[in-house]
Amino acid sequence: MRPNLNLMKATLTGALGGLLFGFDTVVISGAIDSLVKLYNLSPYGKGWTVAIALIGTVAGALGAGHVGQKIGGRETLRITAVLYVVSAIGSALAWNWPVLMLFRFVGGLGIGASSVLGPVYIAELAPAKWRGRLVGAFQFNVVFGILAAYTSNYLIRTLHLGSLEWRWQVGIAALPALGFLALLFGIPRSPRWSASKGRNEEALAVLKLMGDPNPEAELADIQSALAEEHATAHEPVFQWKYRYPLFLAISIGAFNQLAGINSILYYLNSIFASAGFSQISGDQQAIAIGFTNLVFTIVGMSVIDKLGRKTLLLIGAAGTASCLAAVSWLFATNSHPGALVWVLITYIAFFALSQGAVIWVYIGEVFPNAVRSKGQGVGNASHWFMNTAIQLAFPMVVAQIGRSAPFTFFAVMTGLQFVVVLLVYPETKGQTLEALQRRLVRAE
């Protein structure tokens, strides 16, 4: 049995938040050098220009779970779409640096919230057999958004718009954001959210609409899990019995960023410029890396329910550690600059088929129904907090220590990730969310 049309429509709409997530997070890579010149920014100011949106993502990720459980994921995603529109238009029209920073922060709120609620919404709609691949659609859209941003930056650059160039680069995101907002009015609520509010007929109708092979049994399983949690339906996620899911979510979120992925994506043009590439050439290399990211995310999604989450994480950690060590060596020795793009392409391939394909699926799986959105928020906040700290520090570390230093650090961290995943992480493929709840929550 394959996913039906209704399930695919809801999945793709929920995942469209991922496209805006990817686009908005990396579009700054094309505009940052223009902003540095326009506002005479120091390495500290350059780091803050990138990091301010990420601070917004931490706040958005932490708050989204509470709002999502109260009014529903679908309704909260509509709010994120509005935030995306306001951020894109406001950033394009910004008349000074503080105003630009304000609207980038607003965009960050939308990114953080959609990174929590998009995967959760899809996970709660999808049958166990298809959950990994369907939630993976969110990550697919993230990397498609990254490729779209790099391509958009390049195409706008070729128009030679002068001082307006960076405004078009950051403002163009308003168009897909408006499309996302419109599509969100054509999808149903999550059946698990409906059941948690006592709307069992609505939940059953959605399960049937999504093509669940046995909707009555699935609803009964959901109700059983909810009944077990009824006494503590609004309990906080930070409890001893949730220590294992919390460790898994926080650590995978942190390791995702300690692999250096977003430093490379956000500062890609600056990295290539430091290796001697021209601005246009750097844009072209960025498109090649974005395309590789897309292709290998598809590869990861196609095998995530066959090979499993843990196997992919181990393969990726070994590959990315090797590539990061190679980048560090290239910069430390100032040799073979032409090899840089090929090493980064290989790095992106390993990252995309492992961490990139797994993280949002994994965080969405390990928490029980009562705290899933909150747990997703904790894991995503870990991801975004680490992302913020690293991106704020990256240009200063490069300026004060050298180009190779951050890549050496990232290589060591991905080596540590391999050990932790090997020894501690469980496999979650092919199990219902309720079965995982019984396995991972430890009451003792």
N, C-alpha and C positions, 0 to 999 in steps of 0.2 A: 504494500500500500504506500502510495506517495502522498505528500502534503496536497490538500485540495486548494482551490483558488482562494477561498476566504482566508485560510491560514497563511498562504503566501502573501496576500494583500496586507494583512495585519502585520506580518513579520517584516515585510519590506518597508512599510510605513514607520514602524517602530525603529527599524534600522536606519532610516533616513536621518535620524538624529546623529547617527555615527558619521554620516557624510559631512554634516555641518561641524561636528566635533573635529574631524580630521582637517577640514578646510581651514577653520578658524584658528586652530592651534599652530599650523605651520605657515600660513600665508604671510606672517610677519617676517619670515626668512628673506623674502624678496624685498621687503620695505625697510628692514632694519638699518641698512647702510645709509639710505636716504634720510632716515630719521636722525641718525647719529650726526650727519652733516648739518641738517636743518636746525637741530636744537643744540648742536655742539656738545653731544653727550660724551661723558667719560665712560671707561669700561663698567664702572658702577652703574651709571645711568642707563647704559645699553642693557645691562643685565636686568634692571628694574623694568625697562620697557617690555621685555619678554616676560618677566616673572609676574607682573601685576595681573595679567589674565589668569595665571596659574593660581594665584592667591584666591581669585574669584572661584576657581574650580574647586578648591578645598572647601570653601564655604558652601558652594552649591552641592557638592557631593555629601557633605555632612547633613545638610538640611533637607535634601531631596527625599530621603527615606521616610522621615517623619511626615512630610507633606504627602508623599505618595501613599502611605498607609491610611492617611486620614481621608483624602479626597479621591484617591485612585491614581494609578500610574498614567492612564490616558489623559486625564485632566491636567496632571502636573506636566506632562510632556507638552501640552498646549502652552503652558506658561513659559517653558524653555524656548519654544519657537518664537514667542514674542520677544524674549530677551535677545535671541540671535538677531532678529530684525532690527531692534533698537541699537544693538551694539554695532552692527555693520554700518548703518546709516550715520549714527553718531560719530564713529571713528572716521568715516570719510569726510565729514563736515567739521571735524575738530579744528578749533582756531588756535589752540596752543597745546603744549605738552601735557599739562595737568588734565585738560579735558579729554585728550586722547587716552590718557591713563584711566580716567573714569569709565569711558565707554569700553575699553578693553577689559576692565574689571567686570562690567555688566555681562559682556560676552562670556567671560570665565564662569560666571554663575550658571549660565545656560549650558556650557560644556560640562561642568561638573554634575549638574542635575541629570542631563541626558545620559551621561556615562553610567549613572546608577540605574536610572529607570528604564532606559531602552532595553538593555539585556534582561532585566528582571521581567519586564512586560512580555518579552518574547519567550523566556523560559517558562513562564506560568501559562502560556498558551500552548506550547509545543508538547506533543507526546514524547515520552522518554527516548524512543527509538530515533527520533529526529532532532532532539533538543540541541545536541552539540553542533550540528550543522546549521540549524536555524538561528541559534544564538550567535553562531559564527558569522552570520550575515551582518550583524552589527559591526564586527571587526572588519569585514570585507568593505563595508561602507566607510569606515574610518580611513582605511588605506586608499580607497578610491577617492575620498575627499582630499587626502594628502597629495595624490597624483594630480587631481584637478587643480589644487592650489598652486603646485609647481608649474603646471601647464599654463594656468591663468597668469601667473607672474611673468612667465616668459612671453606670452602673447601680448600682454599689456606693455611689456618692455619694448617690444618691436614696434609699437605705435609711436614711440618717442614723444610722450606727453609732457615731458619736462617736469615741472614742479607739481603737476597734478598726478603724476604716475603712481605714487604710493597711495593716494586717496582712492584711485580706481582699484588698486590691488586689494585694499582692505574693505572697500565698500561693495564690491560685486557679490559678496556672500549674502546680501539682502535678498537676492532673487531666489536661490534654493530655500532660504529660510521661510519665505512667504509660501512656497509650494508645500513645505513640510507642515506649516500651520493649517493649510487648507485640507490636506490629506488626513490630518488627525481627527477631522470631524466625520470620517467615514469608516472608523474601526470600532470594535466593541470593547467593553471593559474586560479586564482580566477575570476569568472564572474563579480564581482563588480569592481575589479581592471581593468579588460579589458574594461568594460563600461566606467569607469572614464577616460580612455585614448582614448575613441571614437571608440574602437574596438567592435562594437555592434554585428557583425556577429560572432565573436569569443566568445563573452559572451553568445549569444543565443545557440551556438553549445555546450558550456560547460554545460549550464543549461539542455539541452536535454540529454547530456551524463550522467549527474548526476541523470536523471530520474525525474526531476521536473514535477509535474502533469499538470502545465500550464505555460510552459517556456516563451511564449510570454507575458503573463500578468505579470509574475515575472520580466521580463526585463523592461517592461513598468514602473513598480513600481520603479525599480532601477533607471531608467532614470529620472523619475519624481523627485525622491529624489535628484539626482545629479543636475538636473536643478535648484532646489531651492537653491542649494549650489554653483552654478557656479560662482557667483560673488566673492565668498570667498572660492574657492576650495582649496586654500593653506593656509587658515587662521590658526593661532595658536590655540591650544586647551585651553590655559589659557585665557578665556574670561568669562565675567559675565554671559552670557546666558548659558554657560556650567557648571555653579556652582553646579547644582544638580548632573549631572553625575560625575563631578570631586570629589565631596564629597563622593559619593557612592564608586567610584573606589579607592580613597585614603584610606578611612576608612576601607573597607573590606580587602584591602591589608595589612594595619597596624594591624588590629585585628587578621588576620590570624597568624601573628608572635607573637603578644602579648598573644596568647593562649599557647605559649611555645613549639609548635610542633617541630620546627627544633632544639631547644636546646636539646630536648629529643632524636631526631633522630641522631644528629651529635655526641652528647656526651653519647650515650646510653651505650657503653662499660665502660666508666668512671663512669657513674651513678651506674651501676650494680657492678662494682669493689668496689665502696665506700660502698655498702651494703653487701659486703663480698662474692660476686660471683667470681669464677675463670674466667680466660680469655676465655677458651673454653666454659664454662657454660654461660658466658655473650654473646658470639656469638650465642649460641643456643636460649637464651631468645630473642635476637634481631630478629632471624628468626621468632619466634612465634609472635612477635609484627608486623613484616613486613607482615606476612601472614594475621593477623587480619586486618591490614590496607587495604590489597588488597580485602579481602572478603567484608568489610563494605563499601569500595568505590563502589563495584559492587552494593550493596544494595542501596546506595545513588543514583547512576546513574539510577537504575531501577525505582525509584520513583520520580526523580527530576521534571519530566514533569507532574506528577500526583499530588503530594503533593505541589509542588512549591518550589521556592528557599527560600523564607522568612520562611516558616514553618520549613524547614530543618535547617536553621541557628539558629532558636530559640531552637529547640530540642538539637542541638549540643552545644550551649552556656551553657545551663543549665547542661547538662551532663558533659562537660569538666570542668566547674567550680567546680563541686562537686568532681571530681576525682583529680584535682590539689590540692584542699584543703586537700584531704586525703593523697596525697604524701607528702605535707608539714608537716602534722601531723606525719607521719611515720618517717621522718627524724628528726623532732624536738624532738621526744620522744625516738628515737633509739629503736623502738619496732617493732615487727612483720616484720622482713626483708623479710620473705618468701611471704608476701602479696604484696610486691612492684610490682612484675611482673604482678599480676592479676589486680591491680589498673591501671597500665600503659596500659595493654591490653584493659581494659574497656574504658580508656581515648581515646586510638587510635580508638576504635570502634565508639565512639561518634563524634570524630573529622572527621573521614573518611567519614561518611555518611552525614555530614553537610558541614563544611568549605571546606574539601577536595574535595567534589563533586561539590560544588557550585562556588567557587571563580573564576575559569577561565571562566566558563559559564557566570557568572554575569558581570564581567568586560567587556567581549566581547559583551554584549548585550546593555549596557546603553549609549553608545556613537553613534552619527550619523555617516553616511558613511564617510563624509569628514575628520573626525578626529578620526576615530575608532582606527586605528593603533597607532596614537599618544596618544589617551586616554588610550589604553591598555598599552602603555609604561609607562604612568604616574602611573596607578594603580599598575603595576608590579614593578616599581621603588620604590613606597611606600612600597610594600611587601619586596623587597630586601634590601632597606635602613634600615628598621626596623630589618630585619633578621641580617644584618651585625652588627648593633649596639648591638643587644642582644647577638649574639654569641661571639663577642669580649669581652663583659662584663661578660658573664656567668662564665668562670673559675675563674675570679678575685673575683666576688661576692661570689662564693662558698668558695674560699680560705680565704677571709677576713671577711665574715659575717656568713656563714654557709650554709649547704646543703639545708635547708628548705626555705631560703629567696627568691630565684628566683621563687619557686613554689607558695609561698604566693602571690607574685606580679602577676604571671600569673593567679591565681584564681580570684583576684580582677578585672583584665582586662577583663576576659571572662564574669564576672558578668556585667561589664559596657557594653560589647558588646551586651548582651541580651537586655538591656534597649534601646540602640540606634537602634538596628534592629527592635524591637517592635514598636518604636515610629516614625521612620524616613524612613525605607527602603520600597520601593514599591515592589509588586509582578510583575514578568516579564514573567511568563510561558505562552506559547501558543500565543504569539504575534509576528508579523513580526518585523524585525529590523527597517523597515520604520515606523511602527505604534509606536514603542517605541520611536523613534526619535521625532515624533510629540508630544508625551506625556511628555518626560523628558526634552527637551530643552526649556528654558524659556527666551523668548526674552525681556521681560519687565525689 
